[in-house]
Amino acid sequence: MITKFGLVLCLASVAMLITGSLPKDKMDKVQTFMGGQTKYDNQPPVRLQLLVGGIFFLIIGLVMLGVIH
């Protein structure tokens, strides 16, 4: 069961990293598809959130799979 969760985390993190590394015009299309262009005060850029979250979840997924000890 832990292996399945680790695999899902790794796949989700790869999707986040791919989405975060898209060019600006493609990123704008994804943003509008996902719910709009609402900006909040002191919010970091969406690209940064995707890349940092993707790296974080990738590390957790690899630890759960036993690749990283």
N, C-alpha and C positions, 0 to 999 in steps of 0.2 A: 504494500500500500504506500509506503514511504517512497518507493521507487517511482510509482506513478505520479505522486505529487512533485517529486524532483524533476521528472521529465516534463510535466506540464509547466513548471516554473521556468525551466530552460527554454521551452518553446515560446512561452509568453515573453520572456526577456529578449529572445532573438527578434521577435516581431516588434518589440519596443525599440530595439536598436536599429532595425531596418527603417522603421517609420521616422525615427529621430534623425537619421542620416539622409533623408530625402532632400532634394533641392527645394528652394523657397517656394516656387510656384506650386509644386506638388504638395508641399506641407500646408499651404493655404487651402488647397482643395480638401485635404483630409480634415483640417480644422473646421471648415464650414460643414462638411458631411457629419462630423461628430457633434455638432451642436452650437456653432456660432463663434462669433469673434468677441465675446464679452471679456473685457479686461478688468482686472482687480488691482487695487493699490498694492504695491510691493510684491507682486507676483513675478517669480522668475520666468524666463522664456519657456515656452512649451517644449522646444527642442532640447533645452537643458534638462527639463524634467524627464523627458523620455530617455535620454542617454544615461542620466544618473540612475533612474529607476531600473532601466534595462541591465546596467552593470550590477546593481545591487541584487536584483532577482536572479541574475545568472550565477553570481557567486553563491547565493543561498541554494539554488538548484543543484549546482555542482557539488556542494558539501553534502546535500541530501543523497545524491547519487553515489557518493564516496570517491569522486574523482579528486577532490581537494580534501586533505585531512586536517 
